[in-house]
Amino acid sequence: MGHEAKVVAGVSVQRVAAVVVLLVLGVLSLPFVALFLDGEATQNWVIPVQLGLMALVGALVGRLVPALAGPGASPARAAGVGALAGLAAALVGLLLFFVLLTGTSGA
């Protein structure tokens, strides 16, 4: 296996690992935020705070693992792609939570 093929394989492994980490954090972020904000005055802030938190975490993961944005991505692009991936992971977490609450038959 040539050096270039090893680099591409390494980028793919890093990208998959970053996505898995973001998905796990996206699923866990909703109950974590709700733990602190689930009161009468703050319950409407749970989802916006979760989305903002996951955008920040995603941007951080994107900066730490630039392979998430593709080989040769600039730091700004890596952070932007990471933020979008974090938001997507948060939405997966919200969807999973909704399905667990309401079941597959709907609300």
Secondary structure per residue as TSV (DSSP state, phi and psi in degrees):
chain	resnum	aa	ss	phi	psi
A	1	M	-	360.0	129.1
A	2	G	-	-75.0	166.8
A	3	H	H	-60.9	-41.0
A	4	E	H	-64.8	-39.7
A	5	A	H	-65.6	-38.2
A	6	K	H	-65.2	-38.5
A	7	V	H	-65.0	-44.5
A	8	V	H	-64.3	-41.4
A	9	A	H	-64.5	-39.1
A	10	G	H	-64.5	-39.1
A	11	V	H	-64.3	-41.4
A	12	S	H	-64.6	-42.2
A	13	V	H	-64.6	-42.7
A	14	Q	H	-63.8	-41.6
A	15	R	H	-63.8	-45.9
A	16	V	H	-63.5	-43.0
A	17	A	H	-62.6	-42.0
A	18	A	H	-64.4	-41.0
A	19	V	H	-66.4	-41.1
A	20	V	H	-63.6	-44.2
A	21	V	H	-60.5	-44.9
A	22	L	H	-64.2	-38.5
A	23	L	H	-64.7	-43.1
A	24	V	H	-62.6	-46.2
A	25	L	H	-65.6	-34.7
A	26	G	H	-64.4	-37.9
A	27	V	H	-73.1	-39.3
A	28	L	H	-80.4	-18.6
A	29	S	H	-68.6	-34.4
A	30	L	H	-64.6	-51.4
A	31	P	H	-65.7	-31.2
A	32	F	H	-64.7	-47.8
A	33	V	H	-66.7	-40.5
A	34	A	H	-63.7	-29.9
A	35	L	H	-58.2	-36.1
A	36	F	H	-95.8	-26.0
A	37	L	H	-115.3	12.8
A	38	D	-	-91.1	67.8
A	39	G	S	-126.0	173.5
A	40	E	T	-55.9	-44.8
A	41	A	T	-84.5	-16.9
A	42	T	T	-119.0	-0.6
A	43	Q	G	-63.5	-25.8
A	44	N	G	-77.1	-6.2
A	45	W	G	-95.5	-6.9
A	46	V	H	-60.2	-53.6
A	47	I	H	-68.9	-45.1
A	48	P	H	-60.6	-39.3
A	49	V	H	-68.0	-39.3
A	50	Q	H	-61.9	-44.4
A	51	L	H	-64.7	-43.1
A	52	G	H	-64.4	-42.2
A	53	L	H	-61.7	-44.1
A	54	M	H	-70.7	-30.2
A	55	A	H	-65.2	-42.2
A	56	L	H	-65.7	-45.1
A	57	V	H	-63.1	-42.0
A	58	G	H	-62.6	-41.3
A	59	A	H	-63.5	-39.6
A	60	L	H	-64.9	-44.4
A	61	V	H	-62.9	-40.2
A	62	G	H	-61.8	-39.0
A	63	R	H	-70.4	-37.8
A	64	L	H	-76.9	-29.3
A	65	V	-	-125.8	77.3
A	66	P	G	-61.9	-16.3
A	67	A	G	-63.2	-19.4
A	68	L	G	-59.0	-35.0
A	69	A	G	-90.2	-3.2
A	70	G	-	107.8	159.2
A	71	P	T	-62.7	134.8
A	72	G	T	77.8	14.2
A	73	A	-	-72.7	143.9
A	74	S	-	-69.8	159.5
A	75	P	H	-58.6	-37.7
A	76	A	H	-66.9	-42.4
A	77	R	H	-65.1	-40.8
A	78	A	H	-61.5	-42.2
A	79	A	H	-67.0	-40.4
A	80	G	H	-64.7	-45.3
A	81	V	H	-65.2	-39.1
A	82	G	H	-62.5	-41.5
A	83	A	H	-62.9	-42.2
A	84	L	H	-65.3	-39.7
A	85	A	H	-66.0	-37.2
A	86	G	H	-64.3	-42.3
A	87	L	H	-63.3	-41.1
A	88	A	H	-62.9	-41.0
A	89	A	H	-65.0	-38.2
A	90	A	H	-63.9	-40.3
A	91	L	H	-66.8	-36.2
A	92	V	H	-62.4	-42.7
A	93	G	H	-61.9	-43.1
A	94	L	H	-62.2	-44.7
A	95	L	H	-62.6	-44.2
A	96	L	H	-61.9	-44.3
A	97	F	H	-62.5	-42.7
A	98	F	H	-62.4	-43.7
A	99	V	H	-65.6	-39.4
A	100	L	H	-66.6	-35.2
A	101	L	H	-73.5	-45.0
A	102	T	H	-99.0	-15.3
A	103	G	-	82.4	178.8
A	104	T	T	-82.6	-8.7
A	105	S	T	-82.4	-7.1
A	106	G	-	102.7	-179.6
A	107	A	-	-80.9	360.0
